[in-house]
Amino acid sequence: MRNPPPQTASFVSIGPTYSKSRSMTKTPKLATKRVVFVLGPPGCGKNTQCRMVAKAFGFMYVSADQLLRNELQSAGSQYKARIESYMTDGKVVPGDITCRLLERYLQSARKINFLIAGFPKNEENREAWNKATKHKVDVEFILCIECPEDVCMDRCLQRSSSTRNEDFLEILEKTITTFITETRPTIAYFESQRIIHFVNGNQSKEKVFEQIKKIFESYDIHPVGK
């Protein structure tokens, strides 16, 4: 069986144990935040599953890619030109930028528990996270949703209004290639550290969620109200 037994991520510091009874009266310090990273190729269902998990378990969900897109729309952003250049080429945005945006988001949120989708995308991202958030954020584990490349491609094309746009197709192909060449080695690293769990994303969203639910419960993280 591919999934390892529950084990806390070793590439970040570990903090207090998870508690459903924690209440929020003000924005908590960054050191109290707990994170689950969600990885997988474009079209694997990361966003769908993160929304389902967030609703069931009371987590806050944030997409690293959406934070980057939001920053592109931010007037006067010092990162805009760099982000646009990398994303247009289907490349991974440097970790120093993404980590700053994630840290800013975590600091401003009133929640304690977070799902971060689409990060870290490569070794540089992982090292940047370690440097930026060491002793600040607790990573519970990493979740990877696996799905065949052709299925992911079809899903992306079906949900996009730009399927006839050659630029969109080119960027999508580059993004999938980047996932294969850069993110998969990072996933392999997490697997060697026994801190990542895999689920089969090539099935109904309900069946995928049931797999994920069991993983969360193996860490004594249960649905809200149960």
N, C-alpha and C positions, 0 to 999 in steps of 0.2 A: 504494500500500500504506500502511495507516494507521500501522503501527509504525515508529518512528524507529530509526536505528542506535544501538548501545550508546553511552550518554553518561551520565556520573555526575550525580546530582541536584545542582542548583546552589543549592537553598535551604537546604542544610546544608553543614557543613565536610566536607572529604574527608581521609581518613586513609590508612593503609598499605594496600597491595594485598592482595586475598584470597589466602589460602594454605591449602591442604588440610593442610599439615604442622604447623600450629599445634597444640600440645598444651596441655591445661589441668591445672595442678597446684594452682591455687587460684582463687578467684573473681576474674576479670579486672576491671580498672578500667573504668568506663563508657566512657572514650574509645576502648577497643579494640573496642567493639561495632559490628556491621554489621547494617543493617536493610533489608528489602524490605517496603514497604507493599503490602497487597492490598485493593483496593477493588471495589465492585460492589453492585448492589441486593440486598435481602433475598431469599434463595432462588436466587441465581445460582450457588452452589456454592463460595463462599469457604472455608468450613470443610473441606469434603471435599478440595479441592485443596491447601489448606495442610497437611493431615495427610499427603497423598501426597507433597508436596514435602519436608516435614520428614523423612519416613522415607527418601526417596531421596537427599537431599542433606545430611542430617545437621544441618539447621537446627532451632531450637526455635521452636515455633509458639505465639503468644498472640493471643487475640481481645480487642480493646479492650472490646467489649460484655460479654464474660465477666468481665473484670476489674471492670467496673462492677457487674455482678450479684453478684460475690463480695463486693464492698465493701458492698453492701446487706445482706449476711448477717453482716457483721463487727460484733461487739458494740462499741458506743461510737464508731462511725465518725463523724467530724466532717462527712463528705460525704453521709451517708445520705439526709437529707431533700431535699437538692438533686438528687441523682441520681434518686431516686424520682419527684420532681416532673417532671423533664425526660423520663424514660423513659416514664412513664405517658401523657404527652401526645404521645409519638412525636417529641419534639424532640431536637436534638443536645445532649448534655451539654457544658458549657463546657470548653474546652481546658485550663484551669488544673488542673481535677480529673483529667481523663484523663491528662494528661502526668505529673502527680505519681505516679499509679498505674503508668504505664508505666515511668517512670524507676526507681521502687522495684523493679519486677519485673526490669528489665534489670540493675540493680545486684546483685540477689540471685542471679541465674542464673549458672551456671558455663560456659554456652555463650558463643560469640562471635557466631554468626550467627543472626539472628532473622527470622521472618515475623510481621508485625503486621497482623492482619485488621481491617477496618472503621475505619481511621483513616488520615489525617485526614478528617473528614466534611464540613467546610466551611472557609471562609477563616479564621474565628476559630480553629479547631483548628490549621490550618497555621501561623498566626502564633504561636500559643501554643507549638507544638513548636519553632519557630525560636528563640523567646526562652528556652525552658527547656533545650534541649539543644544550642544552638549551640556548636561546637567540642568536643562531647562524644560524639556518635554520628554514624557515617557511614551515609548512606542510599545504597544501591547503585542502586536504581531503584524505580519504582512499577508495580505490575501491576493491570490492571483487567479483571475478568471481566464481559463484556457478556451480557445475556440479556433477552428481551422481558418487559415488565411482566406480561402475563397468564400467561406460563410461570412467572415467579417467584412470583406469587400462588398458582398451583395447587400448586407445590412446597411452599410454606409451609403451605398448608392440609392437604396430604396427610401431612406429617410431624408435624403438631400434634395433640395430644389435646384441644385447645380449640376445634375447628372450629365447634362449636355455641355457643361463648361470644361474645356480641356485643361484649364488651369487647376480646377478642383480635382480632376482625376490625377493630374500629375503630382499635386501636393499629397493626395491620399496615398498614392503609390510610394512616394518618398517617405511618408510617415510610417507606413507599414515596414518598409525596408529598414528604417531607423530603429523600429522596435526590434526587428530580428537581429540587427548587428550590434545594437547598443544596450537595449533593455534586457534581452534574454541573458546576456552574460551576468548582468546584475541580479536577475532572478536566480541564476545558477549559484551565485555567491550566497544569496539568502538561503537557498536550499542546502548548501554545504554547512551553513550555520544552524540549520534546523529551526528557522524562525519564520518560515513561510508555509502557507496552506494553499492547496490547489483545489479548484472546483471546475467541473465541466460546464462551460457556458453554452455548449451546443445542444440545448434543450429548452423547454419552456421556462419562462422567467420564474414561475412558481416552483419548479423543481430545482432550479439553481438556488433560489432563496432558501429552500429547505436544507440544502447542503451547507450554505453559509450560516444559517441559524444554528446548526449543530456545532459548528466551529466556535461561534461566539459562546454558546452554552458550555463548551468544554473549558472555557476560561472563567466560568462562573459569571458570565454576563448574560442576563436574561431579559426577555421582552418587558417593556414598561408595564407595570401593574401586575406582574406575575412573580 
